[in-house]
């Protein structure tokens, strides 16, 4: 059987479990695809073929013993370089961490192993995972396989680039301000930011995170089909008590009426016509699938959520973050911090208390909204995917980028789930829709996402385009 790397994760796992294809064959196909296209993309920055094949042989041995190999049996997946994977450096795009070798797996990595997945390689991210662009001083630039002049997104840019180009069937990413959802959007695939606490995560090799990242950052999957996101979520969300925020909530919630809200200009966002057209089209796809779709003028507060999110993310320990970025010398990280200084400082005790107080109020507002609507459709970004490194062009461009990303930055403050479904291309630039729901209702995001996906998506996997 040829081109196993083209299959969905679900189809490949079925073949492996039924012994029609071995996990070793799947792994070799994944390695061959990596060798063929990664030199053009720099999506994967570390991989060990012998270890990949050893993992595959262990899956095949389990199957031969009659054991259940797991929902992702023999499926090659990639892991973002900002989480611990035993024996590999958790660089997070930093020269400063090139020798930070993990002695044990992050829970999300351990859960992939338990599910029978094959860890194919480590994917690139910007320094400190700060940006919606993926470059750093240790691993270099990652390219978008659909158009090298466009950003692959960030901070999980290597993940988005890899899965779009067929390097692995599922990509792990992390998201505190769009870092799963934007690479999916930019590379023309799908990406799920789960609810806070859904997927356990913890990096034993690093100090404990401050409260902002603890309550806003999550791990999640990127994939080429919505169903692959669903089975990835099942695998990744297995119990691990090392994450104190982990919540063992059922993956399937109570049935809801298929009623969606659609907002083209949340928070007064200036949305590009092509993006508006894509979101409106997604709404029409839902209506054809039997949903009721109400067009609304605005959502519960997004702009206020954005301001508090950025303060908790970048303002908490700002000077320490800046000092480390200066030691690293990464221009993009320094631009991110210096460009947001006035916005996030001072983060004193009064601001800290107000941020956490307002989080309770805003979360309540959003949860009441989702009592009326099962899901909300918005733009992913106010613009089509940016030209690569736009945020470093000048001050106006920096502000333009941060403004356009309002829908992505807002929802982590409330810990809500968000799904990006890619729906088409404008020229070579992907476009799509952002689907948000109440806490622990990833099932509703996925239900709506599959209805939208059925209306057509960009072709994938693809060969890289210059």
TALINLIN-V891693 format. One record per pair of residues at least 4 apart in sequence whose ideal C-beta (glycine too) atoms are under 6 Angstrom apart, sorted by the first residue. I is the first residue (numbers start at 1). J is the second residue. Records with the same first field share a line. If there is no record, write none. Layout:
I->J / J
This chain:
4->26 / 29
5->29 / 30 / 33 / 166
7->11 / 12
8->225 / 228
9->75 / 169 / 170 / 228
10->227 / 228 / 231
12->26 / 75
13->72 / 73 / 75
15->20 / 21
16->21 / 23 / 73 / 74
17->73
21->25
22->60
23->56 / 59 / 60 / 74
24->56 / 60
26->74
27->52 / 53 / 56 / 118
30->76 / 120
31->49
33->166 / 167
34->38 / 44 / 167
37->165 / 464
38->43 / 44
40->464
41->143 / 145 / 161 / 464
42->140 / 142
43->123 / 142 / 158 / 161 / 162 / 167
44->121 / 123 / 162
45->122 / 124 / 139
46->122
47->121
52->120
55->118
56->118
59->69 / 73 / 74 / 116
62->67 / 69
63->69
69->73 / 116
70->115 / 116
71->115 / 231 / 234 / 235
72->115 / 116 / 117 / 235
73->116
75->117 / 169
76->118 / 120 / 168
77->112 / 117 / 168 / 170
78->120 / 121 / 123 / 162 / 168 / 171
79->85 / 109 / 119 / 122 / 172
80->123 / 125 / 156 / 159 / 172 / 173 / 174
81->91 / 122 / 125
82->92 / 125 / 129
83->106
84->90 / 102 / 106 / 203 / 204 / 205
85->102 / 105 / 109
86->102 / 104 / 105
88->122
89->98 / 100 / 101
90->100 / 102 / 205
91->97 / 98 / 138
92->97 / 129
93->125 / 126 / 127 / 136
94->127 / 328
95->137 / 138
96->328
98->138
100->205
102->205
104->204
105->109 / 110
106->201 / 203
107->200 / 201 / 202 / 240 / 242 / 243
108->199 / 201 / 219 / 236
111->235 / 236 / 238
112->117
115->235
120->168
123->158 / 159 / 162
124->134 / 139 / 142 / 158
125->129 / 155
126->130 / 131 / 134 / 136 / 154 / 155 / 332
127->136 / 328 / 330 / 333
128->333
129->155
130->333 / 336
131->154 / 332 / 336
132->153 / 154 / 182
133->151 / 154 / 389
134->142 / 152 / 154 / 157
135->141
137->330
142->152 / 157 / 158 / 161
143->148
144->150 / 152 / 187
145->161 / 164 / 165 / 462 / 464
146->188 / 428 / 465
147->428 / 465
148->466
150->385
151->186 / 385 / 386 / 388
152->157 / 160 / 161 / 186 / 187
153->157 / 160 / 182 / 183 / 186
155->179
156->173 / 179 / 180 / 183
157->183
158->162
159->171 / 173 / 183 / 222
160->183 / 184 / 187 / 222
161->187
162->167 / 168 / 171
163->168 / 171 / 189 / 222
164->187 / 188 / 189 / 460
165->461 / 464
166->461
170->221 / 223 / 228 / 232
171->222
173->180 / 222
174->179 / 219
175->179 / 180 / 193 / 218
176->216 / 217 / 412
177->409
178->182 / 405 / 408
180->191 / 193 / 220
181->191 / 193 / 408 / 418 / 420
182->186 / 408
183->187
184->189 / 190 / 191 / 222 / 420
185->380 / 420 / 432
186->385
188->422 / 430 / 458
189->222 / 224 / 422 / 460
190->223 / 226 / 229 / 421
191->222 / 420
192->220 / 221 / 229 / 419
193->220 / 418
194->198 / 199 / 218 / 220 / 417 / 442
195->417 / 439 / 440
196->218 / 415
197->245 / 246 / 247
198->237
199->219 / 236 / 237
200->240 / 243 / 246
201->219 / 243
202->242 / 243
209->213 / 214
210->316 / 317
212->216 / 312 / 313 / 316
213->217
216->412
221->229 / 232
223->228 / 229
224->460
226->446 / 449 / 450 / 453
230->446
232->236
233->237
239->248
249->440
252->443
253->441 / 443
256->374
258->290 / 291
259->292 / 373 / 374
260->286 / 291 / 293 / 375 / 377
261->294 / 296 / 373 / 376
262->283 / 293 / 295 / 377
263->296 / 299 / 378
264->271 / 276 / 279
265->269 / 271
266->299 / 302 / 378 / 407
267->302 / 303 / 406
269->382 / 406
270->382
271->275 / 276 / 379 / 382
272->383
274->384 / 426
275->379
278->423 / 431
279->377 / 379 / 433
282->377 / 423 / 433 / 452
283->293 / 377
285->452 / 455
286->291 / 293 / 451
287->291 / 293
289->451
300->365 / 366 / 369
301->305 / 362
302->406 / 410
305->309 / 362 / 410 / 413
306->406 / 409 / 410
308->355 / 358 / 413
309->313 / 409 / 412 / 413
310->314 / 344
311->315 / 344 / 347 / 355
312->316 / 355
314->340 / 344
315->344 / 345 / 347
316->347
317->321
318->344 / 345
322->337
325->333 / 334 / 337
334->338
335->339 / 392
339->398
340->344
341->345
347->351
354->358
358->362
359->363
362->414
363->414
366->414
367->438
370->438
374->444
375->435 / 437 / 444 / 448
376->436
377->433 / 435
378->407 / 434
379->407
380->420 / 432 / 434
381->404 / 405
382->404
383->404
384->426 / 429
385->429
386->390
390->397 / 401
391->398 / 401
393->397
405->409
407->434
411->416 / 418 / 436
416->436
417->437 / 442 / 445
418->434 / 436
419->435 / 445 / 449
420->432 / 434
421->432 / 433 / 449 / 452 / 453
422->430 / 432 / 457 / 458
423->432
424->431
425->430 / 458
426->431
430->458
435->445 / 448 / 449
437->441 / 444 / 445
445->449
449->453
453->457
